[in-house]
Amino acid sequence: MKEIKIPELAESITEGTIAEWLVKEGDKVEKGDPVVELETDKVNVEVNSDYAGVITEIVQGEGEDVEVGDIIAKLDENGEAGADTSSNEEPKEEKQEEVKEEPKEDKKQEEATVENTEEASKNDQNDDKKGDVIASPAARKRARELGIDLSAVSSRDPLGRIRPEDVDAAAKDTSEKKESKPAKKEAPKTEEKTEFDKPVERVKMSRRRQTIAKRLVEVQHEAAMLTTFNEVDLTNVMKLRSERKEKFIDKHGVKLGFMSFFTKAVVGALKEFPLLNAEIQGNELVLKKFYDIGIAVSTDDGLVVPVVRDADRLDFAGVEREIGNLGKKARDKKLAMEDLQGGSFTITNGGTFGSMLSTPILNAPQVGILGMHNIQKRAMVMPDDTIEVRPMMYLALSYDHRIVDGKEAVQFLVRVKQLLEDPYDLLLEG
């Protein structure tokens, strides 16, 4: 019998939550086959089997927290697919046949045996009537011994089959409740009432959401975070996109979007204001000589920030292609650890959801994040005092005041604005 364990995942990941089993008991797997999807605080990863054989037991069910080295399943290298692995006990029918075949040494003993068998059969039938419970013979026997109602036992088996350990867990839970304070009437697992008798639903936070919450609070406690604002006229960006749209797609196979302009403008401004491309380590400043730009992507499981590597070396098409690939991987839950590590500055676009203005929170240990917002046409006073309708966007720069002064932050944001309002040079350079 072999054990499938949680392997070493990455230097910063030591635990996770079982999101989904990709196999079930009785399935045959080959060495290297994925058997379970594990949710970590950063990405979902698949755990592969180190052996070939048949899954005989799933030890940890979906939703359970596990650590590196924990046993999550057992595998029989000599097993046959589809074999019943739920119990080593023989079916009750075979046991009854054996009783009939035994020599009649004692008539009273035989009658007692038959009586016990019939009573067990009645109990099993009663169990079956309670919600068509699926349980192994050993589990049914254990439930009778402990006086546990099988219909109230939760199963960790992906197929819903109740095992002896499930019955023991239910018995332990019942015992603990009796020893605690007088129990109030239990509320449903997902719904309960507030003190004002109003319905609520209680949902466990995903591991990623817990980590996001923890880190956002940590940033606000540890960094001296401030936000400065400006607005940018996107007339020329939109005009340039319109002029080059068809040719750009024909030449590069990707659309010319807004993100490549903002990424290039940020890189240009970072080169002029390097403290926004730094981080604090102890009592030292680490000034980064590379430009790995994180692009925040919203997924069903929360916000993730995959990184566009060496954005300064990519042209507009390269930036658009990389952002598109990372966004797709994020939505498909295919991001790898290396896709999320090592960013030097982050851009987040709340405008895709209609946000007009916000104060983005730093993505530690970075010291700067640029917030994009919704584009709205507004009446603007031009240099010659005429009024024109222009597509305007508010920009927000949050920064760590411990190493970035207000003057530098404002100048950085002004430089981003200037580069976006005269984007032709950006496109030629990129």
C-alpha positions as CSV (number, residue, x, y, z in Angstrom):
1,M,0.0,0.0,0.0
2,K,1.4,3.4,-1.0
3,E,0.5,6.8,0.4
4,I,-0.1,9.9,-1.7
5,K,1.1,13.0,0.3
6,I,1.1,16.8,-0.2
7,P,4.5,17.5,-1.8
8,E,6.7,20.6,-1.4
9,L,4.8,23.2,-3.4
10,A,6.9,26.4,-3.2
11,E,9.2,28.2,-0.8
12,S,6.3,30.4,0.5
13,I,3.5,27.8,0.4
14,T,3.2,25.2,3.2
15,E,-0.5,24.5,3.3
16,G,-3.6,24.5,1.2
17,T,-7.2,23.4,1.0
18,I,-8.5,20.5,-1.1
19,A,-10.6,22.1,-3.7
20,E,-11.6,19.1,-5.8
21,W,-10.7,15.4,-6.1
22,L,-10.0,14.5,-9.7
23,V,-10.3,10.8,-9.0
24,K,-12.5,8.6,-6.8
25,E,-11.9,5.4,-4.8
26,G,-11.5,2.5,-7.1
27,D,-10.0,4.6,-10.0
28,K,-6.8,3.4,-11.6
29,V,-4.1,6.1,-12.0
30,E,-0.7,6.1,-13.7
31,K,2.4,7.6,-12.2
32,G,2.3,11.4,-12.7
33,D,-1.5,11.6,-13.1
34,P,-3.2,14.5,-11.3
35,V,-5.4,13.2,-8.5
36,V,-6.5,16.4,-6.6
37,E,-6.7,20.1,-7.1
38,L,-5.3,22.1,-4.2
39,E,-6.2,25.7,-3.4
40,T,-3.4,27.7,-1.9
41,D,-3.3,31.4,-0.9
42,K,-1.9,32.3,-4.4
43,V,-2.8,29.7,-7.0
44,N,-4.6,26.4,-7.5
45,V,-2.2,23.6,-8.1
46,E,-2.6,19.9,-9.1
47,V,-1.1,17.2,-6.9
48,N,0.1,14.2,-9.0
49,S,0.4,10.6,-8.0
50,D,4.0,9.3,-7.5
51,Y,2.8,5.7,-8.1
52,A,0.7,3.7,-10.5
53,G,-2.2,1.7,-9.1
54,V,-5.7,1.9,-7.8
55,I,-7.0,4.5,-5.3
56,T,-8.1,2.5,-2.3
57,E,-8.9,5.3,0.2
58,I,-9.4,9.1,0.1
59,V,-8.2,10.2,3.5
60,Q,-8.8,14.0,3.2
61,G,-12.1,15.2,1.7
62,E,-12.9,18.3,-0.3
63,G,-12.8,21.5,1.7
64,E,-10.3,20.2,4.3
65,D,-7.1,22.0,5.1
66,V,-3.8,20.1,4.6
67,E,-0.1,20.8,5.0
68,V,2.9,19.7,3.2
69,G,3.6,16.0,4.0
70,D,0.0,15.2,5.0
71,I,-1.4,11.9,3.6
72,I,-4.4,12.6,1.4
73,A,-5.0,9.2,-0.2
74,K,-3.8,5.6,-0.3
75,L,-3.0,3.5,-3.4
76,D,-2.7,-0.2,-4.1
77,E,-0.1,-0.8,-6.8
78,N,-1.5,-4.3,-7.4
79,G,-5.2,-3.3,-7.1
80,E,-7.8,-3.6,-9.9
81,A,-9.8,-0.7,-11.1
82,G,-13.5,-0.7,-9.9
83,A,-12.8,-3.0,-7.0
84,D,-14.8,-2.3,-3.8
85,T,-12.4,-0.7,-1.4
86,S,-14.9,0.5,1.1
87,S,-14.4,-2.3,3.7
88,N,-12.5,-5.5,4.2
89,E,-15.5,-7.1,5.7
90,E,-17.6,-9.5,3.7
91,P,-21.2,-8.7,2.8
92,K,-23.8,-9.6,5.3
93,E,-25.4,-12.1,2.8
94,E,-22.2,-14.1,2.7
95,K,-22.0,-14.1,6.5
96,Q,-25.5,-15.4,6.8
97,E,-24.7,-18.2,4.3
98,E,-21.8,-19.2,6.4
99,V,-24.0,-19.4,9.5
100,K,-26.3,-21.7,7.7
101,E,-23.5,-24.0,6.6
102,E,-22.0,-24.4,10.1
103,P,-22.8,-27.7,11.8
104,K,-25.6,-27.6,14.4
105,E,-23.6,-27.9,17.6
106,D,-26.1,-26.2,19.8
107,K,-29.7,-25.6,18.8
108,K,-30.1,-22.7,21.2
109,Q,-26.9,-21.1,19.9
110,E,-28.2,-21.4,16.3
111,E,-31.5,-19.8,17.3
112,A,-29.7,-17.0,19.0
113,T,-27.5,-16.5,15.9
114,V,-30.5,-16.4,13.6
115,E,-32.3,-14.0,15.9
116,N,-29.3,-11.6,16.0
117,T,-28.9,-11.8,12.2
118,E,-32.6,-11.0,11.7
119,E,-32.3,-8.1,14.2
120,A,-29.2,-6.7,12.3
121,S,-31.1,-7.0,9.0
122,K,-34.0,-5.1,10.5
123,N,-31.7,-2.4,11.7
124,D,-30.0,-2.2,8.3
125,Q,-33.4,-1.8,6.6
126,N,-34.3,0.9,9.0
127,D,-31.0,2.7,8.2
128,D,-31.8,2.4,4.5
129,K,-35.1,4.0,5.0
130,K,-33.5,7.1,6.6
131,G,-32.7,9.0,3.4
132,D,-31.3,6.1,1.5
133,V,-28.0,6.3,3.4
134,I,-25.0,4.6,1.7
135,A,-22.8,3.1,4.3
136,S,-20.3,0.2,4.6
137,P,-21.3,-2.8,6.7
138,A,-18.7,-1.8,9.3
139,A,-20.1,1.7,9.5
140,R,-23.6,0.4,10.1
141,K,-22.3,-1.9,12.9
142,R,-20.4,0.9,14.5
143,A,-23.5,3.2,14.3
144,R,-25.6,0.6,16.1
145,E,-22.9,0.2,18.8
146,L,-22.8,4.0,19.4
147,G,-26.5,4.7,19.0
148,I,-25.8,7.1,16.1
149,D,-28.4,7.9,13.4
150,L,-26.7,7.3,10.1
151,S,-28.8,9.9,8.3
152,A,-27.2,12.5,10.6
153,V,-23.6,11.5,9.8
154,S,-21.5,13.5,7.3
155,S,-19.3,11.6,4.9
156,R,-15.9,12.6,3.7
157,D,-16.1,10.2,0.8
158,P,-16.6,12.0,-2.6
159,L,-19.2,9.4,-3.4
160,G,-21.1,10.0,-0.2
161,R,-20.4,6.6,1.4
162,I,-20.3,6.6,5.2
163,R,-17.3,4.9,6.8
164,P,-16.6,3.8,10.4
165,E,-14.4,6.9,11.0
166,D,-17.3,9.1,9.9
167,V,-19.5,7.5,12.5
168,D,-16.8,8.0,15.2
169,A,-16.4,11.6,14.2
170,A,-20.2,12.1,14.5
171,A,-20.2,10.4,17.9
172,K,-17.3,12.6,19.2
173,D,-19.1,15.7,18.0
174,T,-22.3,14.7,19.8
175,S,-20.4,14.0,23.0
176,E,-18.6,17.4,22.9
177,K,-22.0,19.2,22.4
178,K,-23.4,17.4,25.4
179,E,-20.5,18.5,27.6
180,S,-20.7,22.1,26.5
181,K,-23.2,24.7,27.6
182,P,-26.9,23.8,27.2
183,A,-27.3,23.7,23.5
184,K,-29.7,26.0,21.8
185,K,-31.7,24.8,18.9
186,E,-29.2,24.3,16.1
187,A,-29.4,26.5,13.0
188,P,-29.1,25.2,9.5
189,K,-25.5,24.9,8.2
190,T,-25.9,27.8,5.7
191,E,-28.7,29.9,7.2
192,E,-29.3,31.3,10.7
193,K,-31.1,34.1,12.5
194,T,-29.6,37.3,13.9
195,E,-30.6,38.7,17.2
196,F,-33.3,40.7,15.3
197,D,-34.6,37.4,13.8
198,K,-33.3,38.3,10.4
199,P,-32.0,35.5,8.0
200,V,-28.3,35.4,7.2
201,E,-26.1,33.0,5.4
202,R,-22.7,31.9,6.7
203,V,-20.1,31.0,4.1
204,K,-16.6,29.9,4.8
205,M,-14.0,32.2,3.2
206,S,-11.7,30.6,0.6
207,R,-8.1,30.3,1.5
208,R,-7.2,32.9,-1.1
209,R,-9.8,35.4,0.2
210,Q,-8.5,34.9,3.8
211,T,-4.9,35.6,2.5
212,I,-6.1,38.7,0.6
213,A,-7.9,40.0,3.6
214,K,-4.9,39.4,5.9
215,R,-2.3,41.0,3.6
216,L,-4.4,44.1,2.8
217,V,-4.8,44.7,6.5
218,E,-1.1,44.2,7.1
219,V,-0.2,46.7,4.4
220,Q,-2.4,49.4,6.0
221,H,-0.7,48.7,9.4
222,E,2.9,48.6,8.1
223,A,3.1,51.1,5.3
224,A,2.6,54.9,5.5
225,M,0.2,54.8,2.6
226,L,-1.0,57.9,0.9
227,T,-2.9,58.5,-2.4
228,T,-2.5,61.3,-4.9
229,F,-4.9,62.0,-7.8
230,N,-4.8,63.5,-11.3
231,E,-6.8,63.3,-14.5
232,V,-5.7,62.4,-18.0
233,D,-7.2,63.4,-21.3
234,L,-7.3,60.2,-23.4
235,T,-8.2,61.9,-26.7
236,N,-4.9,61.1,-28.4
237,V,-4.8,57.6,-27.1
238,M,-8.2,56.8,-28.5
239,K,-7.4,58.5,-31.8
240,L,-4.2,56.5,-32.1
241,R,-5.9,53.3,-31.3
242,S,-8.6,54.0,-33.9
243,E,-5.9,54.9,-36.6
244,R,-3.8,51.8,-35.9
245,K,-6.4,49.3,-34.9
246,E,-6.8,47.3,-38.1
247,K,-3.1,47.4,-39.1
248,F,-2.0,46.4,-35.6
249,I,-4.3,43.3,-35.6
250,D,-3.1,42.3,-39.1
251,K,0.5,42.7,-38.1
252,H,0.6,41.3,-34.6
253,G,-2.6,39.2,-34.2
254,V,-3.7,41.1,-31.0
255,K,-5.8,44.1,-30.3
256,L,-4.2,47.4,-29.4
257,G,-5.8,48.0,-26.0
258,F,-5.5,50.6,-23.3
259,M,-3.3,48.5,-20.9
260,S,-0.2,48.6,-23.2
261,F,-0.3,52.4,-23.2
262,F,-0.6,52.6,-19.4
263,T,2.1,50.0,-18.9
264,K,4.5,51.8,-21.2
265,A,3.7,55.2,-19.6
266,V,4.3,53.7,-16.1
267,V,7.7,52.2,-17.2
268,G,8.7,55.6,-18.6
269,A,7.8,57.4,-15.4
270,L,9.5,54.7,-13.2
271,K,12.8,55.3,-15.0
272,E,12.6,59.0,-14.1
273,F,11.4,58.3,-10.5
274,P,13.2,55.1,-9.4
275,L,12.0,55.2,-5.8
276,L,8.6,54.2,-7.0
277,N,10.3,51.0,-8.3
278,A,11.8,50.0,-5.0
279,E,11.1,48.3,-1.7
280,I,12.2,48.4,1.9
281,Q,14.2,45.5,3.4
282,G,15.1,46.1,7.0
283,N,16.9,49.5,7.1
284,E,17.8,49.4,3.4
285,L,16.2,50.5,0.2
286,V,16.3,48.0,-2.7
287,L,16.2,50.0,-6.0
288,K,15.1,47.6,-8.7
289,K,16.8,47.9,-12.1
290,F,14.1,45.9,-13.8
291,Y,10.5,46.7,-14.7
292,D,8.2,43.7,-13.9
293,I,4.8,45.3,-13.9
294,G,1.9,43.5,-12.1
295,I,-1.5,43.7,-13.7
296,A,-4.4,43.1,-11.3
297,V,-6.9,40.6,-12.6
298,S,-10.3,39.9,-11.0
299,T,-11.3,36.3,-10.8
300,D,-14.2,34.4,-9.1
301,D,-11.8,33.6,-6.2
302,G,-10.6,37.1,-5.7
303,L,-8.0,39.5,-7.1
304,V,-4.7,38.1,-8.4
305,V,-1.7,40.1,-9.8
306,P,0.2,38.2,-12.5
307,V,3.4,39.9,-13.6
308,V,4.5,41.1,-17.1
309,R,8.2,40.5,-17.0
310,D,10.7,43.0,-18.4
311,A,7.9,45.3,-19.7
312,D,10.5,47.8,-20.8
313,R,11.9,45.4,-23.3
314,L,8.5,44.5,-24.8
315,D,6.8,46.4,-27.6
316,F,3.1,47.3,-27.5
317,A,2.2,44.0,-29.1
318,G,4.3,42.0,-26.7
319,V,2.7,43.8,-23.7
320,E,-0.8,43.2,-25.0
321,R,-0.1,39.6,-25.8
322,E,1.4,38.9,-22.4
323,I,-1.5,40.6,-20.5
324,G,-3.9,38.6,-22.6
325,N,-2.2,35.3,-21.8
326,L,-1.9,36.0,-18.1
327,G,-5.5,37.2,-17.8
328,K,-6.7,34.0,-19.5
329,K,-4.5,31.8,-17.2
330,A,-5.9,33.7,-14.2
331,R,-9.5,33.1,-15.1
332,D,-8.8,29.5,-16.0
333,K,-7.0,29.0,-12.7
334,K,-3.8,28.0,-14.5
335,L,-1.4,30.6,-13.1
336,A,1.9,29.2,-11.9
337,M,3.8,30.5,-8.9
338,E,6.3,32.2,-11.1
339,D,3.5,34.2,-12.8
340,L,2.8,36.0,-9.5
341,Q,6.2,36.5,-7.9
342,G,8.7,39.4,-8.1
343,G,6.6,42.3,-9.5
344,S,8.1,45.8,-8.9
345,F,5.0,48.0,-9.5
346,T,1.3,47.3,-10.0
347,I,-1.5,48.7,-12.2
348,T,-5.1,48.0,-11.3
349,N,-8.1,49.0,-13.5
350,G,-11.3,49.6,-11.5
351,G,-12.7,51.3,-14.6
352,T,-13.7,47.9,-16.1
353,F,-16.4,47.7,-13.4
354,G,-17.5,51.4,-13.7
355,S,-15.4,52.9,-10.9
356,M,-15.0,56.6,-11.1
357,L,-12.4,57.1,-8.3
358,S,-10.7,54.9,-5.7
359,T,-7.7,54.6,-3.5
360,P,-5.9,51.4,-4.4
361,I,-4.1,49.5,-1.7
362,L,-0.4,48.7,-2.1
363,N,0.7,45.2,-3.2
364,A,3.4,44.6,-0.6
365,P,6.4,44.8,-0.7
366,Q,5.9,47.2,-3.6
367,V,5.7,50.9,-2.8
368,G,3.5,52.1,-5.6
369,I,0.3,51.2,-7.4
370,L,-1.5,53.0,-10.1
371,G,-5.3,53.0,-10.2
372,M,-7.1,53.4,-13.5
373,H,-10.8,54.3,-13.6
374,N,-13.8,54.8,-15.9
375,I,-13.5,56.9,-19.0
376,Q,-16.2,59.6,-19.1
377,K,-16.7,62.4,-21.6
378,R,-16.6,65.8,-19.8
379,A,-16.6,69.4,-20.9
380,M,-13.0,70.7,-20.5
381,V,-11.6,74.2,-20.8
382,M,-8.8,74.2,-23.4
383,P,-5.7,76.4,-23.4
384,D,-7.4,78.9,-25.8
385,D,-10.4,79.1,-23.4
386,T,-12.7,77.2,-25.7
387,I,-14.7,74.3,-24.3
388,E,-14.5,70.8,-25.7
389,V,-15.9,67.5,-24.8
390,R,-13.0,65.2,-24.0
391,P,-12.7,61.5,-22.8
392,M,-11.3,61.9,-19.3
393,M,-10.0,59.4,-16.7
394,Y,-9.1,59.9,-13.1
395,L,-5.8,58.4,-12.1
396,A,-4.9,57.5,-8.5
397,L,-1.4,56.7,-7.3
398,S,-1.0,55.1,-3.8
399,Y,2.5,55.1,-2.5
400,D,4.5,54.3,0.7
401,H,5.3,57.7,2.3
402,R,8.2,56.0,4.2
403,I,10.4,56.2,1.1
404,V,8.4,58.3,-1.4
405,D,7.8,61.9,-0.7
406,G,4.7,63.7,-1.9
407,K,6.6,65.7,-4.4
408,E,8.0,62.6,-6.1
409,A,4.6,60.9,-6.1
410,V,2.9,63.9,-7.7
411,Q,5.6,64.4,-10.3
412,F,5.5,60.7,-11.1
413,L,1.7,60.9,-11.7
414,V,2.1,64.0,-13.8
415,R,4.7,62.3,-15.9
416,V,2.3,59.3,-16.5
417,K,-0.4,61.9,-17.5
418,Q,2.0,63.6,-20.0
419,L,3.1,60.4,-21.6
420,L,-0.5,59.3,-22.1
421,E,-1.6,62.6,-23.5
422,D,1.2,62.5,-26.1
423,P,1.3,58.8,-26.8
424,Y,2.9,58.9,-30.3
425,D,6.4,58.9,-28.8
426,L,5.5,56.0,-26.6
427,L,4.3,53.9,-29.5
428,L,7.5,54.7,-31.5
429,E,9.7,53.8,-28.5
430,G,7.7,50.7,-27.8
